[in-house]
Amino acid sequence: MVNNAPIADFQSYVLMRSEYKGLLPDTLNRNLPQSSLIYTGNSPANRFYKDSNLLEGNIYYYRVYVLDIAELSQGSNELELVSNP
């Protein structure tokens, strides 16, 4: 469930993907490979993303970061998913 309450200093969401567990840090690290960045959303209303270019049956790890106007971030829990055909 996503809380739709307005966030005064909201800037964006950033979605990162990795093929390795534990690689994505708790706070956003801009030094991660660009291939890890798969989505940036500028509206709190954008809550859905369909990933593509995945290898069938592979395990992928995801983390969502919320950035404020000062570029401070906090990451979600890391999510592990297996890709489907």
JOVEN-V689337 format. One record per residue. N is the residue number from 1. RES is the residue in one small letter. PSI is psi in degrees with one decimal (NA if undefined). NEAR is the number of other C-alpha atoms within 12 Angstrom. Layout:
# JOVEN-V689337
N&RES&PSI&NEAR + N&RES&PSI&NEAR
This chain:
# JOVEN-V689337
1&m&132.7&4 + 2&v&132.7&10 + 3&n&123.3&9 + 4&n&12.8&12 + 5&a&139.1&9 + 6&p&142.6&12 + 7&i&114.4&16 + 8&a&-36.5&12 + 9&d&23.1&17 + 10&f&135.7&25 + 11&q&-52.7&22 + 12&s&165.0&29 + 13&y&145.8&33 + 14&v&129.0&39 + 15&l&126.9&38 + 16&m&147.9&39 + 17&r&144.0&34 + 18&s&153.8&29 + 19&e&3.1&25 + 20&y&128.4&20 + 21&k&137.8&18 + 22&g&1.6&17 + 23&l&-31.7&22 + 24&l&120.6&34 + 25&p&167.7&27 + 26&d&-34.8&20 + 27&t&152.4&25 + 28&l&130.0&29 + 29&n&108.8&23 + 30&r&-8.0&18 + 31&n&-2.3&12 + 32&l&153.9&17 + 33&p&139.6&15 + 34&q&-27.3&15 + 35&s&-19.1&15 + 36&s&-27.2&27 + 37&l&117.8&26 + 38&i&-13.2&26 + 39&y&140.0&26 + 40&t&126.9&22 + 41&g&139.1&23 + 42&n&9.0&20 + 43&s&133.1&20 + 44&p&-18.3&25 + 45&a&-19.4&17 + 46&n&100.7&17 + 47&r&3.5&21 + 48&f&141.6&16 + 49&y&132.7&17 + 50&k&116.3&13 + 51&d&153.8&20 + 52&s&176.8&14 + 53&n&41.1&14 + 54&l&149.9&20 + 55&l&130.2&15 + 56&e&131.2&13 + 57&g&-4.0&12 + 58&n&152.2&17 + 59&i&132.1&19 + 60&y&148.8&29 + 61&y&134.5&30 + 62&y&149.7&33 + 63&r&135.3&36 + 64&v&135.7&34 + 65&y&140.2&36 + 66&v&124.1&32 + 67&l&142.1&29 + 68&d&-179.4&21 + 69&i&-18.1&15 + 70&a&6.8&12 + 71&e&19.0&19 + 72&l&145.0&21 + 73&s&159.2&26 + 74&q&131.6&24 + 75&g&153.1&23 + 76&s&178.4&22 + 77&n&150.4&19 + 78&e&133.3&26 + 79&l&132.3&23 + 80&e&126.3&19 + 81&l&149.3&22 + 82&v&130.7&17 + 83&s&145.8&18 + 84&n&161.3&15 + 85&p&NA&10
